[in-house]
Amino acid sequence: MKGQDERLLALEERVAELEDQLREARKGSKGLRIVLYIIYGVFILLILLGVLQFVSV
């Protein structure tokens, strides 16, 4: 019984570590996602400005 309890405790600790790693990975990807949205927005604005220049000529 004691050996099973130790193994179960070790598994629970490992699961907690993996959950923490997953949370950290999601936080990092959220920041990256925001940066990519800003970059995409800038490209879309540049394309729209280019189209407006050709239309207004």
matplotlib code that plots the C-alpha trace (Angstrom):
import matplotlib.pyplot as plt

x = [0.0, 2.8, 4.5, 1.3, 0.7, 4.2, 3.7, 0.4, 1.9, 4.7, 2.2, 0.1, 3.2, 4.2, 0.7, 0.8, 4.2, 2.8, -0.2, 2.0, 4.1, 1.0, -0.3, 3.1, 3.1, -0.4, 0.6, 3.5, 1.4, -1.2, 1.4, 2.7, -0.8, -1.4, 1.8, 0.8, -2.6, -0.9, 1.4, -1.5, -3.5, -0.6, -0.3, -4.1, -3.9, -1.0, -2.9, -6.0, -3.9, -2.4, -5.8, -7.1, -4.1, -4.9, -8.6, -8.2, -5.9]
y = [0.0, 2.4, 1.9, 2.6, 5.8, 7.0, 6.3, 8.0, 11.1, 11.2, 11.0, 13.8, 16.0, 15.2, 16.1, 19.4, 20.2, 19.5, 21.6, 24.5, 24.1, 24.1, 27.3, 29.0, 27.9, 29.3, 32.6, 32.9, 32.1, 34.7, 37.4, 36.2, 36.1, 39.7, 40.7, 38.8, 40.5, 43.9, 42.9, 41.6, 44.8, 46.9, 44.9, 45.2, 48.9, 49.2, 47.2, 49.4, 52.6, 51.3, 50.4, 53.9, 55.6, 53.7, 54.3, 58.0, 58.6]
z = [0.0, 0.9, -2.4, -4.3, -2.3, -3.1, -6.8, -6.8, -5.1, -7.6, -10.5, -9.0, -8.7, -12.3, -13.5, -11.6, -13.2, -16.7, -16.0, -14.9, -18.1, -20.2, -18.5, -19.1, -22.8, -23.2, -21.7, -24.0, -27.1, -26.1, -26.2, -29.5, -30.9, -30.0, -31.7, -34.8, -34.9, -34.8, -37.6, -39.7, -39.0, -40.2, -43.4, -44.1, -43.5, -46.0, -48.6, -48.1, -48.4, -51.6, -53.0, -52.1, -53.9, -57.1, -56.8, -56.2, -59.2]

ax = plt.figure().add_subplot(projection="3d")
ax.plot(x, y, z, "-o")
ax.set_aspect("equal")
plt.show()
